[in-house]
């Protein structure tokens, strides 16, 4: 699978309803707080994010929620794919382990099950499923990009 395949699969995701995007927006700060609290209790946290990267992880969670909020309001497949790939590259270069992404996405999903209405959860879950099943591709493409020589542009 390559970036073109990711984009084709992302194009199948449906726009979140206005009502559910608004619910997510209203709850996003509390969702981030819960995410940080849960992740901070993980015994494998340092192995996943690297020494000295706790604040960076918390920033990622806040940025994640704001970014997904924007995606839920106005979905653009290219923006989703490009941003997720950028995030994987950026955090890999800061010593975040590939296991962090699965742990993070699984935790978001569990929080959403408990904190969002079933209608909202069901509307946004496909985005998280899409991200989960594509973690290996995101990791591979991020590694290829980081290992490639600098381009001239």
N, C-alpha and C positions, 0 to 999 in steps of 0.2 A: 504494500500500500504506500502511495506517495501523497504529496500535498494535494494533487488533483483529485485523488480518491477521497481524501478527507473532505474537500470542498463539496464534492458530489454527495457524500453522505450527510454533510451539514445542511445542504439545501433541502433535505427531506424533513428537517425539523420545522414545526409549525410555530407561528407567532403566538406568544402567550396572550391570553385575553387581557383587555384593559383592566378589568376588575382584579384579576389575579396578579398582574404586574403592580397594581396599586397596593394590594395586600402585602406583597413582598417588600415593596418600598417602605411601607409603614413599619414593618417589622425588622428590617435589615440590620439596624444597629443592635438590637437585642439578640438577633441571630449570631452576629459576629461575637458578641460578648460570650454567648454560650459556647461557640466554637472554640474561642481562646481558652475558656475554662476547662473544657474537655481535653483539648490537646495538651494543655499544661500538666495534666495528670498522667499522661502517658509515660511509662517507664523507658520507652525507646525513643523519646523525643529528640534527644541530642544526636542519636545515631541517624535519625531521619533528617534533621535540619542542619546539623553541624554545630560545632562549638561557637558560641557568640552570635548565633543567628535567631534567637528567640524573638527579638523585636522585629526583625525582618519577617519572620513567620506571621506575627500579628499584623504587620502592615499588609502582608499578602492577603490575609483573611479579609481585612477591611476593603482592600482594592478589589478582591474577588467579588465581594458582595456588591460593590458599586458598579463594577463592570457588568456583572450578570443582570443587575437592575436595568442598566442601559440596554442590554440585549433583550430583556423581557419587554421593554417599552417599544423598541424598534429593532427588530431582528435583521441583521445583515450577516449572512453566512461567511463572507470573506473576512469580515472583522472578527468574527468568532475564531475562525481557523488561524488567522495571522496572529491574533493576540495570544491564544493558547500556546502556539509555537514559540512566540517571543518569551512568554512567561517560563516555559520549560527551559529554554536556553539561558535566560537570565538567572534563574534560581539554581540550575545545575552548575553554572559558573561560580556560584557562591557556596558550593558544597552541599546543596540539598540532595538527598538521596532519591532515587526513583520510587522508593516505597512511600515517601511522603505523599505523593499525589493520590495514590489509592487510599491511604489513611485519611487524607483530607476530604476527598470526595465522599467516602463512606460516612464520615462524621457529618458532613453537611446533610446528606440524605437522612440520616437518623434524626438530626435536629429538625429538619423540615417535616418529617412524619409527625413529630410531636408538637410543633409550633405553628404550622400552617393548616389551613382548612384542607380537607381532603381534595376539594376541587382545585385549590391552588397547587397543592403538592403534585397532583396528577398532571397539571398543566406544565410544570417546570421540570418534573422528573426526567422526561426524555432528553433534556440537555445534559443532565448529569450522567445518565446512562450512556449517552454518546461520548462524553468525555472519558468515562470509565473504560469503555471497551476500546478506546483509541489510545490509552496510555502507552502501550508498547510502540505505537507508531509515532506519537509525540516524542517519546524518549529517543527513538532511533533518529528521527529527523533533526531533533535538537543536537544530538551528538554529532551527526554529519555536518551540520552547520558550524558547530564550534570547532570541529577538527579540520574544516576546509581552510585553505589559504585565504588571506584577505583579498576581497575583490577590489577591482580598480574603481568601482563606483560607490 
